[in-house]
Amino acid sequence: CDLSVRYRPDDTMMLYARTTASRISSGSSSSSSSAKITKLLSSKCQLVKYLSTATEEDDMTTPIPYEMLSWGTMNKGSIPVASALEDGRNGVDGSGTAANLLNRGGPIVDYPQPIDLHEAFGIDNASVTVQSVQCGPTGTAVLFSDNTCCTFGPNESGQLGHGHTNAVLTPTFLTLPDSTQLHSNQIHKIALGSNFSAIIDTNGDLYTCGHNGSTMKDGVGCLGHGYFPEEYLHTPTLVNSLVEDACYAAQVAVGNIHMTVLTTEGEVLTCGAGAYGRCGNLDPIDQ
């Protein structure tokens, strides 16, 4: 087949590539196949791809088996290779003697290694498959075709959404308490930052967790809940200001201490530290 590749920024501002095989005709019958490579970015550069013999019309109607490969710098189990999974289950963070200043504190997986999806995530890769992978500055999130999500890696600010600040050494599904309106099987998109994260559910509501910033340091307000003295939220919490304005989120991106939201009506909203004009409001104060 002749292959062509197109590159474009996708809705989470990560590199996206699609390789489409040319249609092969034999007599009166024809078939099409496609290969997708998604989410190739960051220090881990995790790769997800799937091969399908479905037609374009049927391409997204049923879960399609994925193969997942990962590589890069491992930080507290952020790359779910077999050795990291074994270490994590034994309570070891996987840094080992390979940690040093040159590799940012963790061993390096320097070539793509296949991930055993059943061993890492407990899925059968048939009824439930990998939908997308988000590579944050430190942690990792994997979204599945049933709208569930697991997160893992460093978690000092509670940014992984598990209700605590312990490192999450193995892939762990989000199980949410009754105190939050977010349901664990309604997660549509997730964006990971160094110290906080944002989730869009299947209804278009936005939830955030992690560190809200500091008035004494870099700035405050990146979680979208205004100022609160505790500074941390360890569980995904609904951003009520969007609900009050009847706004629904289509996309979200997070920086170190600010957040940008694209609504379904095409508005761009920002919050967090305003220094250096990062919020785009012609005002350097925190939003």
C-alpha positions as CSV (number, residue, x, y, z in Angstrom):
1,C,0.0,0.0,0.0
2,D,1.0,3.6,-0.6
3,L,1.0,5.3,2.8
4,S,0.5,9.0,3.5
5,V,0.9,10.8,6.8
6,R,-0.7,14.0,8.0
7,Y,0.3,15.9,11.1
8,R,-1.9,18.4,13.0
9,P,-2.4,19.5,16.6
10,D,-5.3,17.7,18.1
11,D,-7.8,18.9,20.7
12,T,-5.4,18.3,23.6
13,M,-2.5,20.1,21.8
14,M,-0.5,16.9,21.4
15,L,1.0,15.5,18.2
16,Y,-1.5,13.5,16.2
17,A,-0.7,11.4,13.1
18,R,-2.9,9.3,10.9
19,T,-1.5,7.0,8.3
20,T,-4.1,5.8,5.8
21,A,-3.5,2.8,3.5
22,S,-4.8,3.1,0.0
23,R,-7.9,1.2,-1.0
24,I,-7.2,-2.2,-2.6
25,S,-9.7,-3.4,-5.1
26,S,-10.1,-6.9,-6.3
27,G,-12.9,-7.4,-8.9
28,S,-16.1,-6.0,-7.5
29,S,-15.0,-6.1,-3.9
30,S,-13.0,-3.6,-2.0
31,S,-11.6,-3.1,1.5
32,S,-10.1,-0.3,3.4
33,S,-7.7,-0.4,6.3
34,S,-6.3,2.3,8.5
35,A,-3.6,2.7,11.0
36,K,-3.7,5.4,13.5
37,I,-0.8,6.6,15.7
38,T,-1.9,9.0,18.4
39,K,-0.5,10.8,21.3
40,L,3.2,11.0,20.7
41,L,4.7,13.6,22.9
42,S,6.5,14.5,26.1
43,S,9.4,13.0,27.9
44,K,7.7,9.6,27.9
45,C,6.6,9.7,24.3
46,Q,3.9,7.1,24.7
47,L,2.5,5.6,21.5
48,V,-0.9,4.2,20.9
49,K,-1.9,2.8,17.6
50,Y,-4.6,0.6,16.2
51,L,-5.1,-1.3,13.0
52,S,-8.5,-1.8,11.5
53,T,-10.0,-3.5,8.5
54,A,-13.3,-1.6,9.0
55,T,-14.6,0.8,6.5
56,E,-14.6,4.5,7.2
57,E,-18.3,4.4,8.0
58,D,-17.8,1.6,10.6
59,D,-14.4,2.8,11.9
60,M,-15.7,4.3,15.2
61,T,-18.9,2.3,15.9
62,T,-17.2,-0.5,17.9
63,P,-14.1,-0.6,20.1
64,I,-11.1,-1.3,18.0
65,P,-8.1,-3.3,19.5
66,Y,-5.1,-1.2,20.2
67,E,-1.5,-1.9,20.7
68,M,0.4,0.4,23.1
69,L,4.1,1.0,23.2
70,S,5.9,3.3,25.7
71,W,9.3,4.8,26.2
72,G,11.1,7.7,27.8
73,T,12.0,8.7,31.4
74,M,10.2,6.7,34.0
75,N,9.0,8.5,37.2
76,K,7.3,6.6,39.9
77,G,5.8,4.0,37.6
78,S,4.7,6.5,34.9
79,I,5.6,4.0,32.2
80,P,3.7,0.7,32.7
81,V,6.3,-1.7,31.5
82,A,6.5,-5.1,33.2
83,S,9.3,-4.2,35.5
84,A,7.6,-1.0,36.7
85,L,4.4,-2.9,37.4
86,E,6.2,-5.5,39.5
87,D,8.0,-2.8,41.4
88,G,4.8,-0.8,42.0
89,R,2.9,-3.8,43.3
90,N,5.8,-4.4,45.7
91,G,5.7,-0.8,46.9
92,V,8.9,0.2,45.1
93,D,8.8,3.5,43.1
94,G,10.9,2.1,40.2
95,S,13.7,4.8,40.5
96,G,16.3,2.3,41.5
97,T,20.0,3.0,41.1
98,A,19.5,4.4,37.6
99,A,18.2,7.7,39.1
100,N,20.5,10.6,38.7
101,L,20.5,14.3,37.7
102,L,20.9,13.6,34.0
103,N,17.8,11.5,33.6
104,R,15.5,13.6,35.9
105,G,15.3,11.1,38.7
106,G,14.3,7.9,37.0
107,P,15.4,5.1,34.7
108,I,15.2,5.6,31.0
109,V,13.3,3.3,28.7
110,D,15.2,4.2,25.5
111,Y,13.1,2.3,22.9
112,P,9.4,1.6,22.4
113,Q,8.3,-1.4,24.6
114,P,5.0,-3.1,24.1
115,I,2.6,-2.8,27.1
116,D,0.6,-5.9,28.1
117,L,-2.9,-4.2,28.3
118,H,-4.4,-6.9,30.4
119,E,-1.5,-6.9,32.8
120,A,-1.3,-3.2,33.0
121,F,-5.0,-2.2,33.0
122,G,-7.0,-5.4,33.4
123,I,-8.9,-4.9,30.1
124,D,-9.6,-7.6,27.5
125,N,-8.8,-5.3,24.5
126,A,-12.0,-6.4,22.9
127,S,-15.1,-5.2,24.7
128,V,-13.0,-2.4,26.3
129,T,-10.0,-0.9,24.6
130,V,-7.6,2.0,25.0
131,Q,-9.1,5.2,23.7
132,S,-6.3,7.7,24.2
133,V,-3.2,8.3,26.3
134,Q,-2.2,11.6,27.9
135,C,1.4,12.2,28.8
136,G,1.8,14.8,31.5
137,P,5.1,16.4,32.6
138,T,5.3,13.7,35.2
139,G,2.3,11.4,35.3
140,T,0.2,9.5,32.8
141,A,-3.5,9.1,32.1
142,V,-5.2,6.4,30.0
143,L,-8.7,6.8,28.7
144,F,-10.8,3.7,27.7
145,S,-13.6,3.1,25.3
146,D,-16.1,2.8,28.2
147,N,-15.3,6.3,29.4
148,T,-13.3,5.2,32.4
149,C,-9.8,6.5,33.1
150,C,-6.7,5.4,35.1
151,T,-3.9,7.7,36.2
152,F,-0.5,6.9,37.6
153,G,2.9,8.5,38.5
154,P,4.0,11.2,40.9
155,N,1.1,12.7,42.8
156,E,2.5,15.2,45.4
157,S,-0.3,17.7,44.9
158,G,-3.1,15.2,44.5
159,Q,-3.2,16.0,40.8
160,L,-4.1,12.4,39.8
161,G,-7.5,12.7,41.4
162,H,-7.4,9.7,43.8
163,G,-8.1,11.7,47.0
164,H,-4.6,11.5,48.4
165,T,-1.0,12.7,47.7
166,N,0.8,9.4,47.6
167,A,2.6,8.3,44.4
168,V,0.4,6.1,42.3
169,L,2.9,3.4,41.3
170,T,0.7,1.3,39.1
171,P,-2.2,2.2,36.7
172,T,-5.2,2.9,39.0
173,F,-8.7,3.6,37.8
174,L,-10.4,6.7,39.2
175,T,-13.0,5.7,41.7
176,L,-14.8,8.8,42.9
177,P,-16.6,9.5,46.1
178,D,-20.2,10.6,46.4
179,S,-19.0,14.1,47.3
180,T,-18.2,14.8,43.6
181,Q,-20.7,14.9,40.8
182,L,-18.2,13.3,38.4
183,H,-19.0,9.6,37.6
184,S,-16.0,7.3,37.0
185,N,-17.6,6.0,33.8
186,Q,-18.3,9.5,32.3
187,I,-14.8,10.7,31.7
188,H,-14.4,12.1,28.2
189,K,-11.1,14.0,28.2
190,I,-8.3,14.7,30.7
191,A,-5.3,17.1,30.7
192,L,-2.4,16.6,33.0
193,G,-0.1,19.3,34.4
194,S,2.8,19.3,36.8
195,N,0.7,20.1,39.8
196,F,-2.9,20.0,38.7
197,S,-5.2,18.3,36.2
198,A,-8.5,18.9,34.4
199,I,-11.3,16.5,33.3
200,I,-14.2,17.0,30.9
201,D,-17.0,14.6,31.4
202,T,-19.4,13.2,28.8
203,N,-21.9,16.0,29.6
204,G,-19.3,18.8,28.9
205,D,-18.8,19.7,32.6
206,L,-15.3,20.6,33.8
207,Y,-13.6,19.2,36.9
208,T,-10.2,20.0,38.3
209,C,-7.9,18.8,41.1
210,G,-4.4,19.4,42.5
211,H,-2.7,22.6,43.5
212,N,-4.5,25.9,43.0
213,G,-1.3,28.0,43.2
214,S,-0.1,30.3,45.8
215,T,-0.6,34.1,46.3
216,M,2.9,34.1,47.9
217,K,4.7,32.4,45.1
218,D,3.8,32.1,41.4
219,G,0.1,33.0,41.3
220,V,-3.3,31.5,42.2
221,G,-6.5,30.4,40.6
222,C,-5.5,27.8,38.0
223,L,-8.2,25.3,39.2
224,G,-11.0,27.7,38.3
225,H,-12.5,27.8,41.7
226,G,-11.3,31.2,42.8
227,Y,-9.1,31.6,45.9
228,F,-9.4,29.2,48.8
229,P,-6.8,29.1,51.6
230,E,-6.3,25.3,51.5
231,E,-4.8,25.6,48.1
232,Y,-5.2,21.9,47.2
233,L,-8.1,19.7,46.0
234,H,-7.3,16.0,45.9
235,T,-10.6,14.9,44.3
236,P,-11.9,16.1,40.9
237,T,-14.2,19.0,41.7
238,L,-16.8,20.6,39.5
239,V,-16.0,24.1,38.2
240,N,-19.3,25.8,39.2
241,S,-18.7,29.1,37.5
242,L,-19.1,27.4,34.1
243,V,-22.3,25.7,35.3
244,E,-23.7,29.0,36.5
245,D,-23.0,30.6,33.1
246,A,-24.4,27.6,31.2
247,C,-21.0,26.9,29.6
248,Y,-19.9,23.5,28.5
249,A,-16.3,22.6,27.9
250,A,-15.1,21.1,24.6
251,Q,-11.4,21.2,25.2
252,V,-9.0,22.0,28.0
253,A,-5.3,22.6,28.3
254,V,-3.2,23.1,31.4
255,G,0.0,24.9,32.0
256,N,2.2,25.1,35.1
257,I,-0.1,27.5,36.9
258,H,-2.9,28.5,34.5
259,M,-5.6,26.7,32.5
260,T,-7.3,27.4,29.1
261,V,-10.8,26.1,28.3
262,L,-12.5,26.1,24.9
263,T,-16.3,26.0,25.2
264,T,-18.7,24.3,22.9
265,E,-19.8,27.8,21.7
266,G,-16.2,28.7,20.6
267,E,-15.3,30.9,23.6
268,V,-11.8,30.7,25.0
269,L,-11.7,31.1,28.8
270,T,-8.5,31.3,31.0
271,C,-7.8,31.3,34.7
272,G,-4.7,31.2,37.0
273,A,-1.6,33.1,37.3
274,G,-1.7,36.2,35.1
275,A,1.9,37.3,35.2
276,Y,3.6,37.8,31.8
277,G,0.2,38.0,30.2
278,R,-0.2,34.2,30.1
279,C,-4.0,34.4,30.6
280,G,-4.4,36.7,27.5
281,N,-6.7,39.2,29.2
282,L,-4.4,42.3,28.8
283,D,-4.0,42.3,32.5
284,P,-1.1,40.7,34.5
285,I,-3.2,40.0,37.6
286,D,-4.3,36.5,38.6
287,Q,-7.7,35.4,37.2
